[in-house]
Amino acid sequence: MSSFLPPWLKSLPLVEAPHLELVPPHLNDNTGDLDRLIRALKQRGYTPIHVNPARINHWMRRLREGKYRVTAIVGYASCHWELLEVQPDPPEKPPVLGFAVDLGTTSLAFYLVDLARREILAHTSVANPQIPIGEDILTRILYAREDESIRKLQSLLLESFNQVMGSMLDQMGYREDQVYALAVAGNTAMSHFFLGLDPSHICREPYIPAMNRFPFTHGREMGLRIHPEALVYVFPNVGAYFGGDLTAGILAAGFHRSEEMGLLVDVGTNAEVVLGNRDWLIACAGAAGPALEGGVMERGMMAAPGAIDRVRIDPATLEPSYHVLGDEKPVGICGSGVIDTVAEMFQAGILTIQGKINTKLESPRIVSTPDGPAFVLAWAKETADGEDLLITEIDVGIFLKSKAAMYTILTVILNKVGLQFKDVKKFYVAGTFGNNIDPAMAIRIGMIPDLPLETYEGLGNTAGRGAAMVLLDRSLLRDVETICDQITYIELNVNMELMNEFRGALFLPHTDPRLFPSVEISERALG
C-alpha cells in the first residue's frame, strides 16, 4: 500500500525507539537510574519528557537488567515527549507498531502501521458494532441520554477494537504490547462515543460538542489491549457537523498546503464539502449521501461483493452490460453503478431530461410495475436471488434528488466566496465512493461540474490515510491544528438561493445545459 501514503511525508514518527548506552552509576556519579535515562534522552533531543510515576520501578529494573544498554520507546504527545517503555538491549531492533483507524458510522477501517519501516502492514474493515442500537447517528445520540448508555456505546467500540487489532496482530506474528500508538479519525459523534463523552448537545441548538480538541490519552486509560502506555490520538472536530474524519481528510488530500484552489467531497451519511487552499478553508455538509452510496434505492447497497458497480448500455439495442464486485451474480447495485446506470439510460434516451422513463421506446427491458415504469438491468436468471433487478422511475427520482443536492452544495459553497467552478484546479473525492465513481458519468448527469477529467482525483479512505500519516510524521499534528484554526463552517440554510439551485439541478444534466457543454443530449431524451 505504498501509494496509500503521499511521498512528501517527513520521517518523523509519532513514536521512536532510540538505542542508549548509558554510563553505569559509580561513587562519583550518584544520578538516579531514571534520571540517568532521562538525561540521555534529553541529550538526544527528546525534551521535555514526561514519565508515568507508576512505571518507575518497572523501568528501573529494565534498565539494570540491560546493564544500562537499552532501547527506550518514546512517544510525542503534541507538546512533549513521553517515556512509553524501556527494553534491555535486544538482539534485534524491536518493532514499533501503530494502528490508524477510520471510525465510521457504518464501518471501522483498521490499518496496521510499522512506524520504523514506514509501512502499512495490513488493513481490514468491519461493521460498526453500534449498528444494532441505531443505523443512523441521531438514533445513537438519542440513545446516549444516560451514563450507562454512553458506557454501552463506548464498550461496543472498544470490544471491536480489541478483537480486530488482536486478530490482525496474530496474523502478522506480533504482540499487543508492541503497539505504541493509535490514531483515530471519526465524525464528532463517533469520537464522543469512542471517548465515552456525552454527545447529547451535538443535536440540540446551538449544537455544541462536549469537546472539539481532545487531549492525548493512553491504552491503559481506554481499556485497549495494546501497550498500556501507548499514545491514543483522536483527531479534533471543528464543530458538531465537522468532525475529525474531515480534518484527517483535508490532511490526506494536502490541498491545505497548496496555492491552488482545491475542493474535497466526502460522501457518507452526508455529502461533506471543503473548499480552499493554504490560505483559507470553508466547509459545509448536506443530505446527499445515502442515495449516492446506493443506500436508498430498492435494490441499492454498499460497495460489496454482489454489487453492480459498472454499467454500460448500447444506445442502439438498449441492452446493458455490467460488472459485479467479486465477479458474482448480482445482488444489488452500489453508488457508482447507480450513477453509471442513470448516465447510460440518459444517453441512450431511456431517461428524459426530467428523469422519466421513455415508455415510447420498444424494448423488453422497459416494463410496467405496480410502482410505475422500470428498466430491467438484470433478468431474474442472472441475479443471485432469482428476481429481476429493476431500476424504477421512483428509484431515479430519489437518486436525482441526491445528485441535485450534491451539485447544489457545490454551487452554493463557491457562490459564498465569489468563485466559479473553473477556479477549482483539483477536485478530490474521498471514500469508497471516490475510488469507484467515473467522473465522466457523474458529469453527464449533472452531479459534479463539467471540468476537465484530470481535475478529478479519487482518494479512497482519506480518514484512515490521514490517521496513518500522523503516525508517520508527527509534524502533521501542527498541520491539524492549523486546519482547525483556518476552517470556517457554513450552514446551508433553506433559503431562496439554495432552493432555486436545487430545482434547476433536478433535471438531467440541468435546466441550464450551458453549465454542461460537454454533455450531448439525444433527441429521445428531450421527450
C-alpha positions in Angstrom: 0.0 0.0 0.0 2.9 2.4 -0.7 0.6 4.6 -2.9 -1.7 5.0 0.2 0.8 7.5 1.6 2.0 10.7 0.0 5.7 10.9 -0.9 6.2 14.2 0.8 5.8 12.8 4.4 8.7 13.6 6.7 10.3 10.7 8.5 9.3 11.9 12.0 7.3 9.0 13.5 5.0 9.7 16.4 6.9 7.0 18.4 10.7 6.4 18.2 13.0 3.8 19.7 16.5 5.3 20.3 19.2 2.9 21.5 21.0 4.1 24.5 24.3 3.1 26.1 24.5 4.7 29.5 27.5 5.1 31.8 26.6 2.9 34.8 26.4 4.6 38.1 29.5 4.8 40.3 30.7 6.5 43.5 31.4 9.8 41.7 28.1 9.8 39.9 25.1 9.2 42.1 22.5 10.2 39.5 19.3 8.1 39.9 18.6 5.3 37.4 15.6 7.0 35.7 17.3 10.4 35.9 20.3 9.0 34.0 17.9 7.6 31.3 16.0 10.9 31.0 19.3 12.9 30.8 20.4 10.8 27.9 17.1 11.1 26.1 17.2 14.9 26.5 20.7 15.0 25.1 19.2 13.2 22.0 16.5 16.0 21.7 13.6 14.2 23.4 12.7 17.1 25.6 10.6 18.0 27.6 9.9 14.4 28.5 7.2 13.1 30.9 7.4 9.9 33.0 4.5 8.0 34.5 5.4 7.6 38.2 3.6 4.3 38.4 6.1 2.8 35.9 9.3 4.0 37.5 10.1 0.7 39.3 9.4 -1.3 36.2 11.7 0.8 34.0 14.4 1.0 36.6 14.5 -2.8 36.7 14.6 -3.0 33.0 17.5 -0.6 32.9 19.5 -2.6 35.3 18.5 -5.9 33.6 20.1 -4.4 30.4 23.2 -3.3 32.3 22.4 0.3 31.1 22.3 -0.7 27.5 18.7 -0.3 26.5 16.2 0.8 23.8 13.9 3.5 25.1 10.4 3.8 23.4 9.3 7.4 23.4 6.2 9.0 22.0 5.4 12.6 21.1 2.2 13.9 22.6 1.9 17.2 20.8 3.9 19.5 23.1 6.1 17.0 25.0 7.6 13.5 24.8 6.5 10.6 27.0 8.6 7.6 28.0 6.5 4.6 27.0 8.8 1.6 27.6 12.4 0.6 28.4 13.7 -2.6 26.9 17.0 -4.3 27.8 19.4 -4.3 24.8 17.6 -6.6 22.4 19.4 -8.8 19.7 17.3 -7.0 17.1 15.6 -3.6 16.9 12.2 -4.1 18.4 9.1 -3.4 16.2 7.3 -0.2 16.9 3.7 -0.6 15.7 0.7 1.7 15.5 -2.9 1.4 14.3 -4.7 4.1 12.2 -8.4 3.8 12.4 -11.2 5.3 10.4 -14.0 5.4 12.9 -17.0 5.4 10.6 -20.7 5.4 11.4 -21.3 2.3 9.2 -17.9 0.6 9.3 -14.5 0.7 11.1 -11.3 0.5 9.0 -8.1 -0.5 10.6 -4.5 0.0 9.3 -1.6 -1.7 11.0 1.5 0.5 10.6 5.2 -0.2 11.1 6.4 3.2 12.3 10.1 2.4 12.0 9.9 0.9 8.5 7.2 3.4 7.4 4.9 0.6 6.0 1.2 -0.3 6.1 1.5 -3.9 7.1 -2.2 -4.9 6.9 -5.7 -3.4 6.7 -9.2 -4.6 7.2 -12.7 -3.2 7.9 -15.6 -4.4 10.0 -19.2 -3.3 10.5 -19.6 -0.7 13.2 -20.8 -2.7 16.3 -23.2 0.1 17.3 -25.5 -0.5 14.3 -27.9 -2.8 16.2 -28.5 0.2 18.6 -29.1 2.5 15.6 -28.2 2.6 12.0 -28.0 6.4 11.9 -26.0 8.6 14.2 -29.0 10.5 15.5 -30.6 7.4 16.9 -27.4 6.6 18.8 -27.1 10.1 20.1 -30.7 9.9 21.5 -29.9 6.5 23.0 -26.9 8.0 24.8 -29.0 10.1 27.3 -27.8 8.2 30.3 -24.3 7.4 31.6 -25.0 3.7 31.3 -25.9 4.1 27.6 -22.8 6.1 26.9 -20.7 3.4 28.5 -22.5 0.8 26.4 -21.8 2.6 23.2 -18.2 3.0 24.1 -17.7 -0.6 25.2 -19.1 -1.9 21.9 -16.4 0.1 20.1 -13.6 -0.9 22.5 -14.5 -4.6 22.3 -14.5 -4.4 18.5 -11.1 -2.5 18.5 -9.6 -5.1 20.8 -10.9 -8.0 18.7 -9.9 -6.7 15.3 -6.5 -5.4 16.4 -5.7 -8.6 18.2 -6.6 -10.7 15.2 -4.5 -8.6 12.8 -1.5 -8.8 15.1 -1.9 -12.6 15.5 -2.0 -13.0 11.7 1.2 -10.9 11.3 3.0 -12.6 14.2 3.2 -9.5 16.5 2.2 -9.0 20.2 -0.3 -6.5 21.6 2.4 -4.8 23.7 4.3 -3.9 20.5 1.6 -1.4 19.6 2.7 2.0 20.9 0.3 4.4 19.1 -3.3 4.6 17.9 -4.7 7.4 15.7 -8.4 7.6 15.3 -10.4 9.7 12.9 -14.2 9.9 13.2 -17.1 12.3 13.0 -17.9 14.4 16.0 -20.5 12.0 17.5 -18.4 8.8 16.8 -15.4 10.5 18.5 -17.5 11.2 21.5 -18.8 7.6 21.6 -15.2 6.3 21.4 -14.0 8.5 24.3 -17.1 8.0 26.4 -18.2 11.6 26.2 -21.8 12.9 26.4 -22.9 13.6 22.9 -26.4 14.8 23.7 -25.9 18.5 22.9 -24.5 17.8 19.4 -28.0 17.6 18.0 -29.6 20.4 20.1 -29.4 24.0 19.2 -26.8 25.6 19.4 -25.1 22.2 18.6 -22.2 22.2 21.0 -20.0 19.1 21.4 -18.6 18.2 24.8 -15.1 18.9 23.4 -13.6 19.6 20.0 -9.8 19.2 20.6 -9.1 16.1 22.6 -6.0 15.5 24.8 -3.8 12.5 24.1 -4.8 9.5 26.2 -3.3 6.1 26.7 -4.0 2.4 26.1 -4.5 1.7 29.8 -7.0 4.5 30.3 -9.1 3.4 27.3 -9.1 -0.3 28.2 -7.4 -1.1 24.9 -5.3 -4.3 24.6 -2.2 -2.5 23.3 0.8 -1.3 25.3 -0.5 0.3 28.5 1.5 3.5 27.8 0.6 3.6 24.1 -0.5 7.1 22.9 -4.1 7.4 21.7 -4.7 10.4 19.4 -8.2 11.3 18.3 -8.5 13.8 15.5 -10.1 17.1 16.6 -13.5 18.3 15.4 -14.3 21.8 14.2 -17.9 21.6 15.4 -20.9 19.4 15.7 -21.1 18.7 11.9 -17.4 18.9 11.0 -15.6 16.0 12.6 -12.1 14.6 12.9 -12.7 12.4 9.8 -12.9 15.5 7.7 -9.9 17.1 9.4 -8.0 13.9 8.6 -9.4 14.0 5.0 -8.0 17.6 4.4 -4.7 16.4 5.8 -4.7 13.4 3.4 -5.7 15.5 0.4 -2.9 18.0 1.2 -4.6 20.9 -0.5 -4.3 22.9 2.7 -0.6 23.2 1.7 -1.3 24.2 -1.9 -1.6 27.7 -3.5 -4.1 26.2 -6.0 -7.8 26.1 -5.2 -9.0 22.6 -4.2 -12.4 21.0 -3.4 -12.8 17.9 -1.3 -16.1 15.9 -1.3 -16.6 13.1 1.2 -19.7 11.1 0.6 -21.0 9.1 3.5 -24.1 9.7 5.7 -24.0 13.2 4.3 -22.1 14.8 1.5 -19.4 16.9 3.2 -17.6 19.5 1.1 -14.4 21.5 1.9 -13.1 24.3 -0.4 -9.9 26.3 -0.2 -6.1 26.3 -0.2 -3.3 27.0 2.2 -4.6 30.5 2.9 -8.3 29.7 3.8 -10.7 26.8 4.1 -14.5 26.7 4.3 -16.8 23.7 4.7 -20.4 22.7 4.6 -22.5 19.5 4.6 -25.8 18.4 3.1 -28.0 15.3 3.0 -26.9 13.9 -0.3 -25.0 10.8 0.8 -27.3 7.8 1.2 -28.7 7.6 -2.4 -25.2 8.3 -3.9 -23.9 5.3 -1.9 -26.8 3.2 -3.2 -28.4 3.2 0.2 -32.0 4.4 -0.6 -33.0 2.7 -3.9 -34.9 -0.5 -3.6 -32.0 -2.7 -4.8 -29.3 -0.3 -3.6 -26.4 -1.5 -1.5 -23.0 -0.5 -0.3 -20.0 -1.4 -2.5 -19.5 -5.1 -1.6 -19.4 -8.5 -3.3 -22.5 -8.9 -5.4 -22.9 -5.2 -6.1 -23.1 -3.9 -9.7 -20.5 -1.2 -9.8 -20.1 -0.6 -13.6 -22.8 -0.3 -16.3 -22.8 0.4 -20.0 -25.9 0.4 -22.3 -25.8 0.0 -26.0 -27.8 3.0 -27.4 -28.9 1.1 -30.4 -30.2 -2.1 -28.8 -30.7 -0.7 -25.2 -29.0 -3.9 -23.9 -26.9 -3.3 -20.8 -23.6 -4.9 -19.8 -22.3 -4.7 -16.2 -19.6 -5.6 -13.8 -20.2 -7.1 -10.4 -17.9 -6.8 -7.4 -16.4 -10.1 -6.6 -17.4 -11.4 -10.0 -20.5 -13.0 -8.5 -24.2 -13.0 -9.6 -25.6 -9.5 -8.8 -27.5 -8.9 -5.5 -28.0 -5.2 -5.9 -26.3 -2.0 -7.2 -23.9 0.4 -5.4 -23.5 4.1 -5.8 -21.1 4.1 -8.7 -23.3 1.6 -10.5 -26.3 3.8 -10.0 -24.5 6.8 -11.4 -23.4 4.7 -14.4 -26.9 3.3 -15.0 -28.7 6.7 -14.8 -26.0 8.3 -17.1 -26.2 5.5 -19.6 -30.0 5.4 -19.6 -30.0 9.2 -20.2 -27.5 9.0 -23.1 -29.5 6.1 -24.7 -32.7 8.1 -24.3 -34.3 5.7 -21.9 -34.5 8.6 -19.5 -35.7 12.0 -20.5 -34.2 15.2 -19.2 -36.9 15.2 -16.5 -35.8 11.8 -15.3 -38.8 10.0 -16.6 -38.5 6.6 -18.3 -39.4 6.9 -22.0 -42.1 4.3 -22.4 -42.4 5.1 -26.1 -39.3 3.1 -26.8 -39.8 -0.5 -27.8 -37.7 -2.7 -25.7 -38.4 -5.8 -23.5 -36.4 -4.1 -20.8 -38.8 -1.2 -20.3 -41.6 -2.7 -18.2 -44.6 -1.7 -16.2 -44.7 -2.5 -12.5 -47.1 -1.6 -9.6 -44.7 1.2 -8.8 -44.7 2.6 -12.4 -42.3 2.2 -15.3 -38.9 0.5 -14.8 -35.8 -0.6 -16.7 -34.6 -4.2 -16.3 -30.9 -4.0 -15.6 -30.5 -7.8 -15.0 -33.0 -10.5 -15.7 -34.0 -12.9 -12.9 -32.0 -15.7 -14.4 -28.8 -13.6 -14.0 -29.3 -12.5 -10.3 -28.4 -14.1 -7.1 -32.0 -14.0 -5.7 -33.8 -15.0 -8.9 -35.6 -11.7 -9.1 -35.3 -9.1 -11.9 -33.0 -6.3 -10.9 -35.1 -3.2 -11.8 -34.3 0.5 -11.9 -37.7 2.1 -11.4 -38.7 5.6 -12.2 -39.2 6.1 -8.4 -35.6 5.0 -7.9 -34.4 7.5 -10.5 -36.4 10.3 -8.8 -34.9 9.6 -5.4 -31.4 9.5 -6.9 -32.0 12.8 -8.8 -32.8 14.5 -5.5 -29.4 13.4 -4.1 -27.5 14.3 -7.2 -29.2 17.7 -7.3 -28.3 18.2 -3.6 -24.7 17.4 -4.4 -24.5 19.9 -7.2 -26.4 22.5 -5.2 -24.0 22.1 -2.2 -21.0 22.6 -4.6 -22.6 25.6 -6.3 -23.6 27.4 -3.1 -20.2 26.9 -1.3 -18.4 28.5 -4.3 -21.0 31.3 -4.5 -20.4 32.1 -0.9 -16.8 33.1 -1.7 -17.4 34.5 -5.1 -15.7 31.8 -7.1 -16.7 29.7 -10.1 -16.1 26.1 -10.9 -13.4 27.0 -13.4 -11.3 28.4 -10.4 -11.1 24.9 -8.9 -7.8 23.2 -10.0 -8.2 20.0 -8.1 -11.4 18.1 -7.2 -10.8 15.3 -4.6 -13.5 12.7 -4.0 -13.0 10.7 -0.8 -14.2 7.3 0.4 -15.1 4.1 -1.5 -17.4 6.2 -3.5 -14.5 8.3 -4.7 -12.5 5.3 -5.7 -15.3 3.8 -7.8 -17.0 6.9 -9.3 -16.5 7.6 -13.0 -16.2 11.4 -13.3 -17.4 11.3 -16.9 -20.6 9.6 -15.9 -21.2 11.9 -12.9 -20.7 15.0 -15.2 -23.1 13.6 -17.8 -26.0 13.6 -15.2 -25.0 16.9 -13.7 -23.9 15.7 -10.3 -20.4 17.3 -10.4 -19.3 20.3 -12.5 -18.2 20.0 -16.1 -14.5 20.3 -15.5 -11.6 18.5 -17.3 -11.5 14.9 -16.2 -7.9 15.3 -15.0 -9.2 17.7 -12.4 -10.8 14.8 -10.5 -8.9 12.5 -8.2 -10.3 9.6 -6.1 -8.5 9.4 -2.8 -10.2 6.4 -1.2 -10.2 6.3 2.6 -8.9 9.8 3.5 -9.8 9.5 7.2 -7.7 6.3 7.5 -4.9 7.8 5.4 -4.8 11.0 7.4 -4.6 8.9 10.6 -1.7 6.8 9.2 0.1 10.0 8.1 0.1 11.4 11.6 1.6 8.2 13.0 4.5 8.5 10.5 5.0 12.3 10.5 4.4 14.0 13.9 4.9 17.4 12.4 1.5 17.0 10.9 0.0 17.5 14.3 0.7 21.2 13.7 -1.0 21.0 10.4 -4.1 19.5 12.0 -4.1 22.5 14.5 -3.7 24.9 11.6 -6.6 23.3 9.7 -8.8 23.6 12.7 -7.8 27.2 13.2 -8.3 28.1 9.5 -11.6 26.3 8.7 -14.9 28.2 8.6 -18.0 26.0 8.7 -21.1 27.5 7.0 -24.7 26.4 7.5 -26.7 25.7 4.3 -29.9 27.3 5.4 -33.1 26.7 3.4 -33.1 30.0 1.5 -34.2 31.0 -2.0 -30.7 30.6 -3.4 -30.5 27.0 -2.2 -33.9 26.1 -3.4 -33.5 27.7 -6.8 -30.2 25.9 -7.4 -31.7 22.7 -6.2 -34.8 22.9 -8.6 -32.5 23.5 -11.5 -30.3 20.6 -10.7 -33.2 18.1 -10.6 -33.0 17.8 -14.4 -30.6 15.9 -16.5 -28.0 17.3 -16.5 -29.5 20.6 -15.5 -32.2 23.1 -16.6 -29.3 25.2 -17.9 -27.5 23.0 -20.4 -24.8 25.7 -20.8 -23.4 24.6 -17.5 -22.5 21.2 -19.1 -21.2 22.0 -22.6 -19.6 18.6 -22.9 -22.9 16.7 -22.4 -24.7 15.7 -25.6 -28.5 15.3 -25.2 -30.2 12.9 -27.6 -33.5 13.6 -29.3 -35.0 10.7 -27.3 -34.1 12.3 -24.0 -35.9 15.5 -24.9 -39.2 13.5 -24.6 
